């Protein structure tokens, strides 16, 4: 493959500048002939051959990039990705359907109720508020649905932590009554009073 130009890096020059003139000329000639004409030298002295062997992969990479550029280059990321319609087609549940599925998922529902310290009736109320929140986001962000059911459950749990901070967190923030001494006693086991 013959070219009108090729990339000659500063590191090529820095690698050969300190060599004796005869080897320097031999290496530079080999680099230029390979870069422009694709001719790989076969009669180099051992040291020059070693230097050329180190430079050759860089020239090969740049030649490959040049050829790919002539073919149109790498496809843009927008073209590579699946279109949004195809991704949406894989998961079709609406926000309403997700909430109904969450209500019906007894095992997961029980876990969430335990994690957030709420009764099942309260869970249903919060699910209704969550549905309203999702519909508001649908208008604001123009997002029709979650990416998956797992994404919807994760979104609900995150929303619950923000909309209804856990009772334990509220209790931790309330200050201790200064008139009441701190109680460090432990009734049983290590650290209790000796009898």
C-alpha positions as CSV (number, residue, x, y, z in Angstrom):
1,X,0.0,0.0,0.0
2,X,1.5,3.3,-1.1
3,X,0.6,6.5,0.8
4,X,1.5,10.2,0.4
5,X,2.1,10.6,4.2
6,X,2.3,8.7,7.5
7,X,2.5,9.6,11.1
8,X,6.1,10.1,12.3
9,X,6.2,10.5,16.1
10,X,8.6,12.5,18.1
11,X,9.5,9.4,20.0
12,X,10.8,7.8,16.7
13,X,13.2,10.8,16.3
14,X,14.2,10.7,20.0
15,X,15.0,7.0,19.8
16,X,17.4,7.3,16.9
17,X,19.0,10.8,17.4
18,X,21.8,9.5,19.6
19,X,22.7,6.6,17.4
20,X,25.8,6.6,15.1
21,X,25.0,8.2,11.8
22,X,25.2,5.0,9.7
23,X,22.6,3.2,12.0
24,X,20.5,6.3,12.3
25,X,20.3,6.6,8.5
26,X,19.5,2.9,8.2
27,X,16.6,3.1,10.8
28,X,15.1,6.4,9.5
29,X,15.2,5.1,5.9
30,X,13.5,1.8,7.0
31,X,10.8,3.8,8.9
32,X,10.1,6.1,5.9
33,X,10.0,3.3,3.3
34,X,7.7,1.2,5.5
35,X,5.4,4.1,6.4
36,X,5.1,5.4,2.8
37,X,5.4,2.3,0.7
38,X,4.8,-0.6,3.0
39,X,8.2,-2.1,2.2
40,X,9.6,-4.0,5.1
41,X,13.4,-4.0,5.1
42,X,15.2,-7.4,5.3
43,X,18.9,-6.4,5.3
44,X,19.1,-4.2,8.4
45,X,22.0,-4.5,10.9
46,X,20.9,-6.2,14.2
47,X,20.7,-2.9,16.2
48,X,18.8,-1.1,13.4
49,X,16.5,-4.1,13.0
50,X,15.7,-3.9,16.7
51,X,14.9,-0.2,16.5
52,X,12.7,-0.8,13.5
53,X,10.9,-3.6,15.2
54,X,9.9,-1.3,18.0
55,X,8.5,1.4,15.7
56,X,6.7,-0.9,13.2
57,X,3.6,-1.6,15.4
58,X,2.9,2.1,15.6
59,X,3.0,2.5,11.9
60,X,0.8,-0.5,11.4
61,X,-1.8,0.9,13.8
62,X,-1.8,4.2,12.0
63,X,-2.1,2.5,8.6
64,X,-5.1,0.5,9.9
65,X,-6.7,3.7,11.1
66,X,-6.1,5.4,7.7
67,X,-7.7,2.4,5.9
68,X,-10.7,2.4,8.2
69,X,-11.1,6.1,7.7
70,X,-11.2,5.6,3.9
71,X,-14.1,3.1,4.5
72,X,-16.0,5.7,6.6
73,X,-14.4,5.1,10.0
74,X,-16.0,3.8,13.1
75,X,-19.8,4.0,13.4
76,X,-21.0,6.6,15.7
77,X,-22.3,5.5,19.1
78,X,-25.7,6.8,18.3
79,X,-25.9,4.4,15.4
80,X,-24.5,1.5,17.4
81,X,-27.0,1.7,20.2
82,X,-30.3,0.1,20.0
83,X,-33.0,2.6,19.2
84,X,-35.1,3.7,22.2
85,X,-38.2,2.2,20.7
86,X,-36.5,-1.3,20.7
87,X,-35.5,-0.9,24.3
88,X,-39.0,0.2,25.3
89,X,-40.5,-2.7,23.4
90,X,-38.7,-5.2,25.7
91,X,-40.4,-3.8,28.8
92,X,-43.9,-2.6,28.4
93,X,-45.4,-2.3,31.9
94,X,-46.9,1.1,32.7
95,X,-46.5,2.8,36.0
96,X,-50.0,1.6,37.0
97,X,-49.3,-2.0,36.1
98,X,-46.0,-1.9,38.0
99,X,-47.8,-0.6,41.2
100,X,-50.4,-3.4,40.8
101,X,-47.7,-6.0,40.5
102,X,-46.0,-4.5,43.6
103,X,-49.2,-4.8,45.5
104,X,-49.6,-8.5,44.4
105,X,-45.9,-9.4,45.2
106,X,-46.6,-10.5,48.8
107,X,-43.0,-11.6,49.6
108,X,-41.4,-8.4,48.4
109,X,-44.1,-6.3,50.0
110,X,-43.4,-7.9,53.4
111,X,-39.7,-7.2,53.0
112,X,-40.4,-3.5,52.2
113,X,-42.8,-3.1,55.1
114,X,-40.3,-4.6,57.5
115,X,-37.4,-2.4,56.1
116,X,-39.4,0.8,56.4
117,X,-41.3,-0.2,59.6
118,X,-44.8,0.3,58.1
119,X,-48.0,-1.7,58.0
120,X,-49.4,-3.1,54.8
121,X,-52.2,-0.6,54.7
122,X,-49.6,2.2,54.9
123,X,-47.6,0.5,52.2
124,X,-50.7,0.7,49.9
125,X,-51.1,4.4,50.6
126,X,-47.5,5.0,49.9
127,X,-47.7,3.0,46.6
128,X,-50.6,5.3,45.5
129,X,-48.4,8.3,46.3
130,X,-45.5,6.7,44.4
131,X,-47.8,6.2,41.4
132,X,-48.7,10.0,41.5
133,X,-45.0,10.8,41.8
134,X,-44.2,8.6,38.7
135,X,-47.0,10.2,36.7
136,X,-45.6,13.7,37.6
137,X,-42.2,12.6,36.4
138,X,-43.7,11.3,33.3
139,X,-45.0,14.8,32.4
140,X,-41.8,16.5,33.6
141,X,-39.2,14.1,32.2
142,X,-41.3,12.6,29.4
143,X,-40.4,9.1,30.5
144,X,-43.2,6.7,29.9
145,X,-42.0,3.7,32.0
146,X,-39.1,2.3,34.0
147,X,-36.4,0.3,32.3
148,X,-37.5,-2.9,34.1
149,X,-39.6,-4.1,37.0
150,X,-36.4,-4.3,39.1
151,X,-35.8,-0.6,38.2
152,X,-39.3,0.2,39.3
153,X,-38.8,-1.5,42.7
154,X,-35.5,0.2,43.2
155,X,-37.1,3.6,42.4
156,X,-39.9,2.9,44.9
157,X,-37.4,2.1,47.7
158,X,-35.3,5.2,46.9
159,X,-38.4,7.3,46.8
160,X,-39.6,5.9,50.1
161,X,-36.3,6.9,51.8
162,X,-36.7,10.5,50.5
163,X,-40.4,11.0,50.9
164,X,-40.8,9.2,54.2
165,X,-37.5,9.2,56.2
166,X,-37.3,6.1,58.5
167,X,-38.5,6.5,62.0
168,X,-35.1,5.4,63.3
169,X,-33.5,8.3,61.6
170,X,-35.9,10.7,63.1
171,X,-35.3,9.3,66.6
172,X,-31.6,9.6,66.2
173,X,-31.9,13.3,65.4
174,X,-34.0,14.1,68.5
175,X,-31.7,15.5,71.2
176,X,-31.4,13.8,74.6
177,X,-33.0,15.5,77.6
178,X,-30.1,17.1,79.4
179,X,-31.7,16.7,82.8
180,X,-31.8,12.9,82.3
181,X,-28.4,11.2,82.8
182,X,-27.1,8.8,80.2
183,X,-27.8,5.2,81.1
184,X,-24.8,3.0,80.4
185,X,-26.1,0.0,82.4
186,X,-26.6,-3.4,80.9
187,X,-28.8,-5.9,82.5
188,X,-27.1,-9.2,82.0
189,X,-23.9,-10.4,80.5
190,X,-20.6,-8.7,80.2
191,X,-20.5,-5.2,81.9
192,X,-23.4,-5.7,84.3
193,X,-23.2,-5.1,88.0
194,X,-21.7,-7.9,90.1
195,X,-24.1,-9.4,92.6
